[in-house]
Amino acid sequence: MIKIIGAILIILATTWTGFEASRHLSERPRQLRLLKSALQSLEAEIMYGHTPLHDASRKLAAQMSKPLSWFFESFSKKLTESDTTVKAAWEDSLKEVWKMTAFKQGEFEIMKQFGETLGRHDRHSQQKQILLTISHLEREEADACEKQMKYEKMVKSIGFLSGLLLIILLM
């Protein structure tokens, strides 16, 4: 009886691990889509609303879901509450929130490069930088979707099958 309960617990634990890894694979494309829409909203605020950067970031934080809302909220606070540059506030906010996202190093570099140009140009040059960043994020999103389609089902299966293997080895 105890062996059966132990076997069930092993299967549940390894299957849950596989599903968590699979969730991480599906979370990355979703967050990339949200980030692209956030940058498009930022573009609209800058180009058509003539909104200052800290107000635009605060509005984006209210519109976005977590963890992106945390990023824009942190960025807005750093701009208003401390005497820092836009680049430093952007990078600090990126570093704070990055571990809570499903993004990879490629997205970090893209966003870091975007932060270096943010607030340095006129509105039309800023619009071009935003569009360039969005195109880079689209490339990363395509890669993330490809990996999701390729590996999501496999990771779930590996979780379950590794539990079965472990049970067979322990019996």
Long-range contacts (C-beta under 8 A, 24 or more apart in sequence): 3-171, 6-170, 7-167, 7-171, 10-163, 10-166, 10-167, 10-170, 11-160, 11-163, 11-164, 11-167, 12-163, 13-163, 14-159, 14-160, 14-162, 14-163, 14-166, 15-156, 15-159, 15-160, 15-163, 16-159, 17-159, 18-155, 18-156, 18-157, 18-158, 18-159, 18-160, 18-162, 19-156, 19-159, 21-155, 21-159, 22-152, 22-153, 22-155, 22-156, 22-159, 24-102, 25-147, 25-148, 25-151, 25-152, 25-155, 26-148, 26-152, 27-102, 28-102, 28-103, 28-104, 28-144, 28-147, 28-148, 29-141, 29-144, 29-145, 29-148, 31-67, 31-68, 31-101, 31-102, 31-103, 32-103, 32-107, 32-137, 32-140, 32-141, 32-144, 33-141, 34-64, 34-65, 34-68, 35-68, 35-107, 35-111, 35-137, 36-134, 36-137, 36-138, 36-141, 38-63, 38-64, 38-68, 38-72, 39-114, 39-130, 39-133, 39-134, 39-137, 40-130, 40-134, 42-130, 43-126, 43-127, 43-130, 43-131, 46-123, 46-126, 46-127, 46-130, 47-123, 47-127, 53-79, 53-86, 53-118, 53-119, 54-79, 54-80, 66-100, 67-97, 67-100, 67-101, 68-97, 68-101, 70-96, 70-97, 70-100, 71-96, 71-97, 86-115, 86-118, 86-119, 86-120, 87-115, 87-116, 87-118, 87-119, 90-114, 90-115, 90-118, 91-115, 104-140, 106-140, 106-143, 107-137, 107-140, 110-136, 110-137, 110-140
